[in-house]
Amino acid sequence: MYAIVDIETTGGQPHQDKITEIAIFIHDGDRIVDKYHTLINPERPIPYFITQLTGIKDDMVQEAPKFYEVAKEIVEFTEGKVFVAHNVRFDYSFMKKEFADLGFTFQRKTLCTVRLSRALIPGLPSYSLGKLCHSVDIPLRQRHRAIGDAEATALLFDKLLKINKPVVDGNMNMASENTSQLLKQEIKTSLLPPAISKEQVDALPMVPGVYYFHNEEGEVIYVGKSINIKKRIIQHFNIDYKSRKSLDFKNSITDITYELMGNELVALLFESAEIKRMKPQYNRAQRRSVFNTGIFVYEDENGYKRLTYGSVNKADNESMTPIIALSNHFKAKGFLFHKVAKYNLCQKLCDLYKTTGACFDYQVHQCNGACIGKEAPEIYNQRVEEAIESFTYEHDSFVIVGKGREPGEKSVVVVEHGTYLGFGFVDQTFSASSLSDFKDAIQRYNDNKDVQQIIRNHIRSKHKDKVLIFD
């Protein structure tokens, strides 16, 4: 049994928008046997652009039941049935959120008619509901209303079930074995993007590397990295996407490629370089930097060197270039607290204690009084300089030798005079007597705050790589 569902909402994000209309058509595998439809009072105004799209106005839902008043009927209508929809993740995510708000878990097997249509009717110019229905001669009345779209999806589903459906022993209700197997497979893989097959995902390697999502034009729309490419990509597809934009991203994926990297450090470095080089559409947050908060140093009017933290993107002049970058304000603040404790710095002069007088540490005798001028700037600044030196690499020039992409191969990451030069791969017969030998073995990449932080984090972690010092 199948419950073909369509909903209309106040917007595209389940965590903040609400359902305004729901329609459910019940299909028994042979024909439509029942239906349910109601407007729903979302208990909030419907945005103008949504009204323009759906025709549903505030006064139309004013006397409609609230979701909790119809929740029992929805459960009864869908219980024991496969939840079917066109781009099923969108409708299913809203239903799960509505029930979660009531304190209940809504869980059904799901089936996407976009994926099913691609499998059974390949080669169409578009698989959007409107264009797909036009291509296969299905009437679509009341477009962008739940009742109209659900009815069209139900008719589409019925037509898909009957493709290549032979008569077996005179029984007109028996689907072909191929169609039956396809349905089972699509139910299992309904979380995959419509154009991605289970075979593609099964063939992915379970090793470190960088992966690329491509659209229909072959363009790279997303770059990611993982120590287990297959596992990470499956996690991508298993997410309950929270907005129409994220669903569009998932549905845009038509191909997956990858580059093996051998270990996490090299994968991180290569991912960062590729994002900056290719500027993929869905890596916007990482195009400029994955470390968006900087630690800055400046000298105040009293001669004290002060540390502070803030957005890297707001640094618009050389005097406000960050001396280190971290992923967010929370980590930057924790980083400064650690340096304050280790180098006996002043919380107030590190932007961690807002006051016009003495900082808290001075009151408990853990600050020497720079905050109120009791400690001379030249003495305090020496400790600030020591703290700043600890931000950089421990060694001036070094090579990190790690695991390669295959047995008998090693990766090498080269830093010279504090500058990242790049990485490469060498076989087990490679021998080097100087830093120059390693430099000849690498592909050159740009140095930036992101890769500096990636390398620092790796060196401080419990890694098993060999670090060769060339100071």
BAPATOR-880523 format. One line per 2 residues: number of its first residue (from 1); their letters; for each residue x negated, y negated, z negated of N, C-alpha, C. Coordinates in steps of 0.1 Angstrom, whole numbers. Layout:
REM BAPATOR-880523
NUM	a	X,Y,Z,X,Y,Z,X,Y,Z; ...
REM end
This chain:
REM BAPATOR-880523
1	my	-8,12,0,0,0,0,-9,-12,0; -4,-23,7,-12,-35,9,-4,-47,6
3	ai	-10,-56,-2,-3,-69,-5,-10,-80,3; -4,-85,14,-10,-95,22,-6,-109,16
5	vd	-16,-116,12,-14,-128,4,-20,-141,11; -12,-152,10,-18,-165,13,-13,-175,3
7	ie	-22,-184,0,-19,-195,-10,-22,-209,-4; -15,-219,-9,-19,-233,-7,-23,-238,-20
9	tt	-32,-248,-20,-38,-253,-33,-39,-268,-32; -43,-274,-44,-45,-289,-45,-59,-292,-40
11	gg	-67,-282,-36,-81,-285,-32,-88,-272,-29; -101,-273,-27,-109,-261,-23,-117,-254,-34
13	qp	-116,-259,-47,-124,-253,-58,-116,-247,-69; -117,-234,-70,-108,-227,-80,-111,-232,-95
15	hq	-123,-236,-98,-125,-240,-112,-119,-254,-115; -114,-261,-105,-107,-274,-109,-94,-276,-101
17	dk	-91,-269,-91,-78,-270,-83,-69,-259,-87; -56,-261,-83,-45,-252,-87,-37,-248,-75
19	it	-30,-237,-76,-21,-232,-65,-8,-240,-65; -4,-243,-53,9,-250,-51,19,-241,-44
21	ei	15,-231,-37,25,-222,-30,18,-208,-29; 26,-198,-30,21,-184,-27,31,-176,-20
23	ai	26,-168,-10,35,-159,-3,28,-145,-2; 36,-134,-4,30,-121,-4,39,-112,4
25	fi	33,-105,14,40,-96,22,35,-82,19; 44,-72,16,40,-59,13,40,-50,25
27	hd	29,-43,28,28,-34,40,25,-20,34; 32,-10,39,30,4,34,21,12,43
29	gd	14,5,52,5,12,61,11,15,74; 24,13,75,31,15,88,39,2,92
31	ri	45,-5,82,53,-16,85,54,-25,72; 59,-37,74,62,-47,63,75,-42,56
33	vd	74,-40,43,86,-35,36,92,-45,26; 84,-55,22,90,-65,12,82,-78,13
35	ky	87,-88,7,80,-101,7,84,-109,-5; 75,-118,-9,77,-127,-21,72,-141,-17
37	ht	79,-151,-21,75,-165,-18,80,-175,-28; 71,-184,-32,76,-195,-41,66,-206,-40
39	li	71,-218,-41,63,-230,-45,59,-229,-59; 48,-235,-63,44,-235,-77,40,-249,-81
41	np	45,-253,-93,42,-266,-98,27,-266,-104; 18,-273,-97,4,-273,-102,1,-281,-114
43	er	11,-288,-119,10,-296,-131,-1,-307,-129; -2,-312,-117,-11,-323,-114,-7,-329,-100
45	pi	-11,-341,-97,-7,-347,-84,-14,-339,-73; -7,-339,-62,-13,-332,-50,-20,-343,-42
47	py	-32,-342,-39,-39,-353,-31,-33,-355,-18; -34,-368,-13,-28,-372,-1,-32,-363,11
49	fi	-45,-361,12,-51,-353,24,-45,-339,24; -42,-333,12,-36,-320,11,-22,-320,16
51	tq	-15,-331,12,-1,-332,17,-1,-334,32; -11,-341,38,-12,-343,52,-14,-330,59
53	lt	-22,-321,53,-25,-308,59,-13,-298,57; -7,-297,45,2,-286,43,17,-291,43
55	gi	19,-304,42,33,-309,41,39,-308,27; 32,-302,18,37,-301,4,35,-313,-4
57	kd	46,-319,-9,45,-332,-16,48,-329,-31; 45,-339,-39,47,-338,-53,62,-336,-57
59	dm	71,-342,-50,85,-340,-53,90,-326,-49; 83,-320,-40,87,-306,-36,84,-296,-47
61	vq	74,-299,-55,70,-289,-65,74,-293,-79; 81,-304,-80,84,-310,-93,93,-300,-101
63	ea	103,-294,-94,112,-284,-101,108,-270,-99; 96,-268,-92,91,-254,-90,86,-248,-103
65	pk	86,-234,-103,80,-228,-116,65,-230,-117; 60,-231,-129,46,-231,-131,40,-217,-129
67	fy	27,-217,-128,21,-204,-125,24,-193,-135; 23,-197,-148,25,-187,-159,40,-182,-158
69	ev	49,-189,-152,63,-184,-151,65,-174,-140; 56,-173,-131,57,-163,-120,46,-153,-120
71	ak	37,-154,-130,25,-145,-131,29,-131,-132; 40,-127,-139,44,-114,-141,49,-108,-127
73	ei	56,-116,-120,61,-112,-107,50,-109,-97; 39,-118,-98,28,-116,-89,20,-103,-93
75	ve	19,-101,-105,12,-88,-110,20,-76,-105; 33,-76,-106,42,-65,-102,41,-63,-87
77	ft	41,-74,-79,40,-73,-65,27,-68,-60; 16,-70,-67,3,-67,-62,-3,-54,-69
79	eg	3,-50,-79,-3,-39,-87,-3,-26,-79; -15,-19,-79,-17,-7,-72,-18,-9,-57
81	kv	-20,-21,-53,-21,-24,-38,-34,-30,-35; -39,-29,-23,-51,-36,-18,-47,-51,-15
83	fv	-55,-60,-20,-52,-74,-19,-58,-78,-5; -50,-82,4,-54,-85,18,-52,-100,21
85	ah	-62,-107,27,-60,-121,31,-70,-124,42; -68,-135,49,-77,-140,59,-87,-148,52
87	nv	-100,-144,52,-110,-150,43,-106,-147,28; -106,-135,25,-100,-130,12,-106,-136,0
89	rf	-119,-139,0,-125,-144,-12,-119,-157,-17; -114,-166,-8,-108,-178,-12,-95,-176,-20
91	dy	-86,-168,-14,-73,-166,-21,-75,-158,-34; -84,-148,-33,-87,-139,-45,-93,-147,-56
93	sf	-102,-156,-53,-109,-164,-63,-99,-173,-71; -90,-179,-63,-79,-187,-70,-70,-179,-79
95	mk	-66,-167,-74,-58,-159,-82,-65,-154,-95; -77,-150,-94,-85,-146,-106,-86,-158,-116
97	ke	-88,-170,-111,-90,-181,-119,-77,-185,-126; -66,-185,-119,-53,-188,-125,-49,-178,-136
99	fa	-52,-165,-134,-49,-155,-144,-59,-156,-156; -72,-160,-153,-82,-162,-163,-78,-173,-173
101	dl	-72,-184,-167,-67,-195,-175,-56,-191,-185; -49,-180,-181,-39,-175,-190,-44,-164,-199
103	gf	-57,-161,-198,-63,-151,-207,-62,-137,-202; -59,-135,-189,-58,-122,-184,-69,-120,-172
105	tf	-72,-107,-170,-81,-104,-159,-73,-98,-147; -74,-105,-136,-67,-100,-124,-78,-94,-115
107	qr	-76,-81,-112,-86,-73,-105,-79,-64,-95; -82,-65,-82,-76,-57,-72,-87,-53,-62
109	kt	-86,-42,-55,-94,-39,-43,-90,-50,-33; -100,-54,-25,-97,-65,-15,-101,-60,-1
111	lc	-94,-67,9,-97,-64,23,-95,-77,31; -105,-80,39,-105,-93,46,-101,-90,61
113	tv	-91,-97,66,-86,-95,79,-96,-102,89; -104,-111,85,-115,-117,94,-125,-105,97
115	rl	-130,-99,87,-139,-88,90,-132,-76,98; -120,-73,94,-113,-62,101,-111,-66,116
117	sr	-107,-78,118,-105,-83,132,-118,-82,140; -129,-86,134,-142,-86,141,-146,-72,145
119	al	-142,-62,136,-146,-48,139,-137,-42,149; -124,-45,149,-114,-39,158,-112,-46,171
121	ip	-114,-60,171,-112,-68,183,-125,-76,185; -136,-70,189,-148,-78,190,-148,-87,202
123	gl	-157,-98,201,-159,-106,213,-150,-118,215; -141,-120,205,-132,-132,206,-139,-145,203
125	ps	-135,-156,209,-142,-169,207,-142,-174,193; -131,-171,186,-130,-175,172,-121,-166,164
127	ys	-124,-165,151,-116,-156,143,-109,-164,132; -108,-177,134,-99,-185,125,-85,-180,127
129	lg	-76,-181,117,-63,-175,118,-55,-181,130; -55,-194,132,-48,-200,143,-52,-195,156
131	kl	-65,-196,159,-70,-192,172,-70,-177,174; -71,-169,163,-70,-155,165,-56,-150,168
133	ch	-46,-156,161,-32,-153,164,-29,-157,179; -34,-168,184,-32,-172,197,-38,-162,207
135	sv	-50,-157,204,-57,-147,212,-49,-134,214; -42,-130,203,-35,-117,203,-20,-118,203
137	di	-15,-130,207,-1,-132,209,7,-130,197; 3,-135,186,11,-135,173,16,-148,170
139	pl	30,-150,169,35,-163,166,31,-168,152; 27,-180,151,22,-186,139,31,-199,136
141	rq	41,-196,128,50,-207,124,46,-213,111; 49,-225,109,46,-232,96,31,-230,92
143	rh	22,-235,101,8,-234,99,4,-242,87; -5,-237,78,-10,-243,66,1,-243,55
145	ra	11,-235,57,21,-232,46,19,-217,43; 19,-214,30,17,-200,26,26,-190,33
147	ig	39,-193,34,48,-184,39,45,-181,54; 41,-192,62,38,-191,76,25,-183,78
149	da	15,-187,71,2,-181,72,2,-166,68; 9,-163,57,10,-150,52,17,-141,61
151	ea	28,-146,67,36,-138,77,27,-135,89; 20,-145,94,11,-143,105,0,-133,102
153	ta	-6,-134,90,-16,-124,86,-11,-110,85; 2,-109,80,8,-96,79,10,-90,93
155	ll	15,-98,102,17,-93,116,4,-89,122; -7,-97,120,-20,-94,125,-25,-81,119
157	fd	-23,-79,106,-27,-67,99,-20,-55,105; -7,-57,107,1,-46,113,-5,-42,127
159	kl	-8,-52,135,-14,-50,148,-27,-43,147; -35,-47,138,-49,-41,136,-48,-26,133
161	lk	-38,-23,124,-36,-9,120,-32,0,132; -25,-6,141,-20,2,152,-29,2,164
163	in	-41,-4,163,-50,-3,174,-56,11,175; -55,17,187,-60,31,190,-53,40,180
165	kp	-40,38,177,-34,47,167,-26,58,175; -31,70,175,-25,80,184,-14,87,176
167	vv	-6,94,184,4,103,178,-2,116,174; -1,120,162,-7,133,157,4,142,153
169	dg	6,153,159,16,163,156,30,157,155; 32,147,164,45,141,165,48,131,154
171	nm	38,129,145,41,120,134,36,106,137; 45,97,140,41,83,144,35,75,133
173	nm	36,79,121,30,72,109,16,75,106; 10,84,113,-4,88,109,-14,80,117
175	as	-22,73,110,-33,65,116,-44,74,121; -51,69,131,-63,77,136,-73,78,125
177	en	-81,89,125,-92,90,115,-102,79,115; -105,74,127,-114,63,128,-109,50,122
179	ts	-96,47,124,-91,35,118,-90,37,102; -86,48,98,-86,51,84,-99,50,77
181	ql	-110,55,84,-123,54,78,-128,39,78; -124,32,89,-128,18,89,-122,10,78
183	lk	-109,13,75,-102,6,64,-109,8,51; -113,21,49,-119,24,36,-133,17,35
185	qe	-140,16,46,-153,10,46,-151,-5,44; -141,-11,51,-139,-26,49,-135,-30,35
187	ik	-127,-21,29,-123,-23,15,-135,-23,6; -145,-14,9,-157,-13,1,-166,-25,3
189	ts	-166,-30,16,-176,-40,19,-169,-54,22; -157,-56,16,-150,-68,18,-157,-80,13
191	ll	-167,-79,5,-175,-90,0,-185,-95,10; -188,-87,20,-198,-91,29,-193,-102,39
193	pp	-202,-110,44,-197,-120,54,-191,-113,66; -181,-119,73,-174,-111,83,-183,-106,94
195	ai	-194,-112,98,-202,-107,109,-214,-98,104; -215,-96,91,-226,-87,86,-221,-73,83
197	sk	-227,-63,89,-223,-49,87,-230,-43,75; -224,-33,70,-229,-25,58,-243,-19,62
199	eq	-244,-15,75,-257,-9,80,-268,-19,79; -265,-32,83,-275,-43,82,-280,-44,67
201	vd	-271,-44,58,-275,-46,44,-282,-33,39; -278,-22,43,-284,-9,38,-299,-9,43
203	al	-301,-15,55,-315,-14,61,-325,-24,55; -320,-33,46,-329,-43,40,-339,-37,31
205	pm	-351,-42,30,-362,-36,22,-360,-40,7; -364,-32,-2,-363,-35,-16,-377,-39,-22
207	vp	-383,-49,-15,-396,-54,-19,-396,-69,-19; -407,-75,-24,-408,-90,-25,-409,-96,-11
209	gv	-402,-107,-9,-403,-114,4,-394,-126,5; -394,-132,16,-386,-144,19,-375,-140,30
211	yy	-363,-143,28,-352,-139,37,-346,-152,43; -340,-150,55,-333,-161,63,-319,-157,66
213	fh	-310,-166,64,-296,-164,69,-295,-173,82; -289,-166,93,-288,-173,105,-273,-175,108
215	ne	-269,-186,116,-256,-187,121,-254,-182,135; -243,-184,141,-240,-178,155,-250,-183,165
217	eg	-255,-195,163,-265,-201,173,-279,-196,170; -281,-188,160,-294,-183,157,-302,-192,148
219	ev	-296,-204,144,-303,-213,135,-304,-208,121; -315,-211,114,-316,-207,100,-308,-217,92
221	iy	-298,-212,84,-290,-221,76,-294,-220,61; -302,-210,57,-306,-208,43,-318,-200,43
223	vg	-327,-204,34,-340,-196,31,-340,-193,16; -343,-180,13,-344,-176,-1,-355,-167,-3
225	ks	-359,-164,-16,-369,-154,-19,-365,-145,-30; -371,-134,-31,-368,-124,-41,-379,-114,-42
227	in	-380,-108,-54,-390,-97,-56,-383,-84,-51; -370,-85,-48,-362,-73,-42,-352,-79,-32
229	ik	-356,-80,-19,-348,-87,-9,-334,-81,-8; -333,-68,-8,-319,-62,-6,-311,-65,-18
231	kr	-316,-64,-30,-308,-66,-42,-303,-81,-43; -312,-90,-39,-309,-104,-40,-298,-108,-30
233	ii	-299,-102,-18,-289,-105,-8,-275,-100,-11; -275,-88,-17,-263,-82,-22,-256,-91,-33
235	qh	-265,-96,-41,-260,-106,-52,-254,-118,-45; -260,-123,-35,-254,-134,-27,-240,-131,-23
237	fn	-238,-119,-17,-225,-116,-12,-214,-112,-22; -219,-108,-34,-210,-104,-44,-205,-115,-53
239	id	-210,-127,-51,-205,-139,-58,-191,-142,-55; -183,-146,-65,-170,-152,-63,-172,-167,-60
241	yk	-172,-170,-47,-175,-184,-43,-165,-193,-48; -169,-205,-53,-160,-214,-60,-155,-226,-52
243	sr	-158,-226,-40,-153,-238,-32,-152,-234,-17; -144,-242,-10,-143,-239,5,-157,-240,12
245	ks	-165,-250,7,-178,-252,13,-187,-239,12; -187,-233,0,-195,-221,-2,-189,-210,6
247	ld	-176,-209,7,-170,-198,15,-174,-200,30; -174,-213,35,-178,-216,48,-193,-211,51
249	fk	-201,-214,40,-215,-209,41,-216,-194,43; -209,-187,35,-209,-172,36,-204,-167,49
251	ns	-193,-174,54,-187,-169,66,-195,-173,79; -204,-183,77,-213,-187,88,-225,-178,90
253	it	-227,-168,81,-239,-160,82,-236,-149,92; -244,-148,103,-242,-138,113,-254,-129,115
255	di	-265,-133,109,-277,-124,110,-286,-127,98; -294,-117,95,-304,-118,84,-317,-113,89
257	ty	-328,-121,87,-341,-117,89,-350,-119,77; -362,-114,77,-370,-115,65,-385,-114,68
259	el	-393,-119,59,-408,-118,60,-412,-111,46; -420,-101,47,-425,-94,35,-437,-102,30
261	mg	-437,-104,17,-448,-112,10,-456,-105,0; -452,-93,-4,-461,-85,-13,-459,-88,-27
263	ne	-457,-101,-31,-456,-104,-46,-448,-117,-47; -443,-119,-59,-434,-131,-62,-441,-144,-60
265	lv	-454,-145,-64,-461,-158,-63,-461,-163,-48; -466,-154,-39,-467,-157,-25,-453,-160,-19
267	al	-443,-152,-23,-429,-154,-19,-425,-168,-23; -427,-172,-35,-423,-186,-39,-430,-197,-31
269	lf	-443,-195,-29,-451,-205,-21,-446,-206,-7; -443,-194,-1,-439,-194,13,-424,-200,14
271	es	-416,-196,5,-402,-201,5,-402,-216,4; -410,-222,-5,-411,-236,-7,-415,-243,6
273	ae	-425,-237,13,-431,-243,25,-420,-242,36; -413,-231,37,-403,-229,48,-391,-238,46
275	ik	-387,-240,34,-376,-249,32,-379,-264,36; -391,-268,33,-396,-281,36,-398,-282,51
277	rm	-402,-272,58,-405,-272,72,-392,-271,80; -383,-262,76,-371,-260,84,-359,-268,80
279	kp	-359,-273,68,-347,-281,63,-334,-274,66; -332,-262,61,-319,-255,63,-307,-262,58
281	qy	-296,-261,64,-284,-268,61,-279,-265,46; -281,-253,42,-276,-249,28,-287,-249,18
283	nr	-298,-254,21,-309,-256,11,-311,-270,7; -300,-278,9,-302,-293,7,-308,-296,-7
285	aq	-304,-289,-17,-309,-292,-31,-324,-290,-32; -330,-282,-23,-344,-278,-24,-352,-284,-13
287	rr	-346,-292,-4,-354,-297,7,-365,-306,3; -362,-315,-7,-372,-324,-11,-381,-317,-22
289	sv	-374,-312,-32,-382,-305,-43,-373,-296,-51; -378,-285,-55,-371,-277,-65,-374,-281,-79
291	fn	-384,-290,-80,-387,-295,-93,-384,-310,-93; -372,-313,-98,-367,-327,-95,-369,-337,-107
293	tg	-375,-332,-118,-377,-341,-129,-392,-342,-132; -397,-355,-133,-411,-357,-134,-415,-362,-148
295	if	-427,-359,-152,-433,-365,-164,-442,-376,-159; -440,-388,-164,-447,-400,-160,-455,-406,-171
297	vy	-465,-414,-168,-473,-421,-178,-474,-435,-174; -473,-444,-184,-475,-458,-181,-481,-465,-194
299	ed	-486,-477,-193,-492,-484,-205,-482,-495,-208; -478,-496,-221,-469,-506,-225,-477,-519,-228
301	en	-469,-530,-232,-475,-543,-234,-485,-543,-246; -484,-533,-254,-493,-532,-266,-505,-524,-263
303	gy	-507,-519,-251,-518,-511,-248,-517,-496,-250; -505,-491,-255,-503,-477,-257,-499,-470,-244
305	kr	-506,-458,-242,-502,-450,-230,-490,-442,-234; -479,-443,-227,-466,-437,-230,-462,-427,-220
307	lt	-457,-416,-225,-452,-405,-216,-437,-406,-216; -431,-404,-204,-416,-404,-203,-413,-394,-192
309	yg	-399,-391,-191,-395,-382,-181,-383,-388,-173; -381,-384,-161,-370,-389,-153,-370,-382,-139
311	sv	-361,-387,-131,-359,-381,-118,-371,-384,-109; -376,-374,-102,-387,-375,-93,-383,-384,-81
313	nk	-371,-383,-77,-366,-390,-65,-365,-405,-67; -365,-409,-80,-364,-423,-82,-378,-430,-83
315	ad	-388,-422,-82,-402,-427,-82,-405,-433,-69; -404,-447,-68,-406,-453,-55,-418,-461,-54
317	ne	-428,-459,-63,-441,-466,-61,-452,-458,-67; -464,-461,-63,-476,-452,-68,-477,-452,-83
319	sm	-473,-463,-89,-475,-464,-104,-465,-454,-111; -455,-450,-104,-445,-441,-110,-445,-427,-103
321	tp	-457,-423,-98,-458,-410,-93,-459,-400,-105; -451,-389,-105,-452,-380,-117,-465,-373,-118
323	ii	-470,-371,-130,-482,-363,-132,-479,-348,-132; -467,-344,-134,-462,-331,-133,-447,-331,-131
325	al	-442,-321,-123,-428,-320,-121,-422,-307,-126; -410,-308,-131,-403,-296,-137,-389,-296,-130
327	sn	-382,-285,-133,-370,-282,-125,-358,-291,-130; -358,-295,-143,-347,-303,-147,-350,-311,-160
329	hf	-341,-320,-164,-344,-329,-176,-346,-321,-189; -338,-310,-190,-339,-302,-202,-353,-296,-204
331	ka	-358,-291,-193,-372,-285,-194,-382,-295,-196; -380,-307,-189,-390,-318,-191,-390,-322,-206
333	kg	-379,-323,-212,-378,-328,-226,-385,-317,-235; -382,-305,-232,-388,-294,-240,-403,-294,-238
335	fl	-408,-297,-226,-422,-297,-223,-429,-308,-231; -422,-320,-232,-428,-331,-239,-428,-329,-254
337	fh	-418,-322,-259,-418,-319,-274,-429,-310,-277; -432,-300,-268,-444,-291,-270,-457,-299,-271
339	kv	-459,-309,-262,-471,-316,-261,-472,-326,-273; -461,-331,-278,-461,-340,-290,-466,-332,-302
341	ak	-461,-320,-303,-465,-312,-315,-480,-307,-314; -484,-304,-301,-497,-298,-300,-508,-309,-301
343	yn	-505,-321,-296,-516,-332,-295,-513,-343,-305; -503,-341,-314,-500,-351,-325,-497,-364,-319
345	lc	-488,-364,-309,-483,-376,-303,-471,-382,-310; -467,-394,-306,-455,-400,-312,-443,-397,-304
347	qk	-432,-393,-310,-419,-390,-303,-414,-403,-297; -415,-414,-303,-409,-426,-298,-417,-430,-285
349	lc	-430,-429,-285,-438,-433,-274,-438,-422,-263; -431,-411,-265,-428,-401,-255,-414,-400,-251
351	dl	-406,-411,-254,-392,-412,-250,-383,-401,-255; -387,-396,-267,-379,-385,-273,-372,-389,-286
353	yk	-374,-401,-290,-368,-406,-303,-365,-421,-300; -352,-424,-299,-348,-438,-296,-346,-446,-309
355	tt	-355,-455,-311,-354,-464,-323,-362,-476,-321; -359,-487,-328,-367,-499,-327,-378,-499,-338
357	ga	-377,-490,-347,-387,-489,-358,-396,-476,-356; -399,-470,-368,-408,-458,-368,-400,-446,-363
359	cf	-407,-437,-357,-401,-424,-352,-399,-415,-364; -391,-405,-362,-388,-395,-373,-400,-388,-378
361	dy	-410,-385,-369,-422,-378,-374,-430,-386,-383; -430,-400,-381,-437,-408,-390,-432,-408,-404
363	qv	-418,-407,-405,-412,-406,-418,-415,-394,-426; -418,-383,-418,-422,-370,-425,-437,-368,-424
365	hq	-444,-379,-422,-459,-378,-422,-465,-369,-411; -459,-368,-400,-464,-360,-389,-468,-369,-377
367	cn	-466,-382,-378,-471,-391,-368,-480,-402,-375; -490,-406,-368,-500,-415,-374,-496,-429,-373
369	ga	-484,-432,-367,-479,-446,-368,-481,-454,-356; -484,-448,-344,-485,-456,-332,-472,-463,-329
371	ci	-461,-457,-333,-448,-463,-330,-446,-476,-337; -453,-479,-347,-451,-492,-354,-465,-500,-355
373	gk	-474,-496,-346,-487,-503,-345,-497,-499,-356; -495,-489,-364,-504,-486,-374,-517,-478,-369
375	ea	-515,-472,-358,-527,-464,-352,-531,-472,-340; -544,-475,-339,-549,-483,-328,-547,-476,-314
377	pe	-544,-484,-304,-541,-478,-291,-552,-469,-285; -565,-474,-287,-576,-466,-281,-577,-452,-288
379	iy	-574,-451,-300,-574,-438,-307,-563,-429,-302; -551,-435,-302,-539,-427,-298,-540,-423,-283
381	nq	-545,-432,-275,-546,-429,-261,-555,-418,-257; -565,-415,-266,-575,-404,-264,-567,-391,-264
383	rv	-557,-390,-274,-549,-378,-275,-540,-376,-263; -534,-388,-258,-526,-387,-246,-533,-382,-234
385	ee	-546,-387,-233,-554,-382,-222,-557,-367,-223; -559,-362,-235,-561,-348,-237,-548,-340,-233
387	ai	-537,-346,-236,-524,-339,-233,-523,-339,-217; -526,-350,-211,-524,-351,-196,-534,-341,-189
389	es	-546,-339,-195,-555,-330,-189,-549,-316,-189; -542,-313,-199,-536,-299,-201,-525,-297,-191
391	ft	-520,-308,-184,-509,-306,-174,-515,-300,-161; -527,-302,-159,-533,-297,-146,-538,-283,-147
393	ye	-544,-277,-136,-549,-264,-137,-561,-263,-147; -562,-251,-153,-573,-250,-163,-586,-250,-157
395	hd	-587,-245,-144,-600,-245,-137,-599,-254,-124; -610,-259,-120,-610,-268,-108,-608,-261,-95
397	sf	-615,-250,-93,-614,-242,-81,-612,-227,-84; -603,-221,-78,-600,-207,-82,-592,-200,-71
399	vi	-593,-186,-71,-585,-178,-62,-577,-168,-70; -564,-167,-66,-555,-157,-73,-554,-145,-63
401	vg	-559,-133,-67,-558,-122,-59,-547,-113,-64; -537,-110,-56,-525,-102,-60,-522,-91,-50
403	kg	-511,-85,-53,-506,-73,-45,-503,-78,-31; -506,-69,-21,-503,-72,-7,-490,-66,-2
405	re	-487,-67,11,-475,-62,16,-474,-47,18; -486,-41,18,-487,-26,20,-499,-21,12
407	pg	-500,-8,11,-511,-2,4,-524,-6,11; -535,-9,3,-547,-13,9,-549,-28,12
409	ek	-538,-36,9,-539,-50,13,-537,-58,0; -544,-70,0,-543,-79,-11,-539,-93,-6
411	sv	-532,-100,-15,-529,-114,-12,-539,-123,-19; -542,-135,-12,-551,-144,-19,-545,-158,-18
413	vv	-545,-165,-29,-540,-179,-30,-552,-187,-34; -555,-198,-27,-567,-206,-29,-564,-220,-34
415	ve	-571,-224,-44,-570,-238,-50,-585,-243,-50; -587,-254,-44,-601,-260,-44,-600,-274,-50
417	hg	-608,-278,-60,-609,-291,-66,-594,-296,-69; -587,-286,-75,-573,-290,-80,-563,-291,-69
419	ty	-566,-288,-56,-557,-289,-45,-554,-275,-39; -541,-272,-38,-537,-259,-32,-540,-260,-17
421	lg	-547,-250,-12,-550,-249,2,-541,-240,10; -536,-229,4,-528,-220,12,-530,-206,7
423	fg	-524,-196,14,-525,-182,10,-527,-174,23; -532,-161,21,-533,-152,32,-534,-138,27
425	fv	-536,-128,36,-537,-114,32,-550,-108,37; -557,-100,29,-569,-94,33,-568,-79,30
427	dq	-576,-71,37,-576,-56,34,-586,-53,24; -586,-40,20,-595,-36,9,-610,-36,12
429	tf	-613,-38,25,-627,-38,29,-632,-53,29; -624,-62,26,-628,-76,26,-637,-79,14
431	sa	-648,-86,16,-657,-90,5,-660,-104,7; -661,-111,-5,-664,-126,-5,-674,-129,-15
433	ss	-684,-138,-11,-694,-142,-21,-692,-157,-25; -683,-163,-18,-681,-178,-21,-666,-181,-18
435	ls	-663,-193,-23,-649,-198,-20,-646,-200,-5; -657,-203,2,-655,-205,17,-651,-193,24
437	df	-655,-181,19,-651,-168,25,-636,-167,23; -630,-170,12,-616,-169,10,-608,-180,18
439	kd	-614,-192,19,-608,-202,27,-606,-198,42; -616,-190,47,-615,-186,60,-604,-175,62
441	ai	-599,-169,51,-590,-158,52,-575,-163,50; -573,-176,48,-559,-180,45,-553,-188,56
443	qr	-539,-189,56,-532,-198,64,-530,-211,56; -533,-222,62,-533,-235,54,-518,-240,52
445	yn	-515,-245,40,-502,-250,37,-504,-263,29; -494,-272,29,-495,-285,23,-494,-283,7
447	dn	-502,-291,1,-501,-292,-14,-491,-302,-18; -483,-299,-28,-473,-309,-33,-469,-305,-48
449	kd	-461,-313,-54,-458,-310,-68,-451,-297,-70; -443,-293,-60,-436,-280,-62,-446,-268,-63
451	vq	-455,-268,-53,-464,-256,-53,-474,-257,-65; -477,-269,-70,-486,-270,-82,-479,-264,-94
453	qi	-466,-267,-95,-458,-261,-106,-456,-246,-105; -454,-242,-93,-453,-227,-90,-465,-220,-95
455	ir	-477,-225,-91,-489,-219,-95,-492,-220,-110; -489,-231,-116,-491,-233,-130,-482,-223,-138
457	nh	-469,-222,-134,-460,-213,-140,-465,-198,-139; -471,-195,-127,-475,-181,-125,-488,-178,-134
459	ir	-497,-188,-135,-509,-186,-143,-506,-184,-158; -495,-191,-162,-491,-190,-176,-483,-178,-179
461	sk	-478,-171,-169,-469,-160,-171,-478,-147,-174; -471,-136,-177,-479,-124,-180,-480,-116,-167
463	hk	-489,-122,-158,-491,-116,-145,-502,-106,-146; -503,-98,-135,-514,-88,-135,-524,-91,-124
465	dk	-523,-103,-118,-533,-106,-107,-547,-109,-113; -556,-109,-104,-570,-112,-107,-572,-127,-104
467	vl	-578,-135,-113,-581,-149,-110,-596,-150,-110; -601,-154,-98,-615,-156,-96,-619,-171,-97
469	if	-628,-175,-106,-631,-189,-109,-643,-193,-101; -642,-205,-94,-654,-210,-86,-657,-224,-91
471	d	-656,-227,-104,-660,-241,-109,-675,-244,-107
REM end
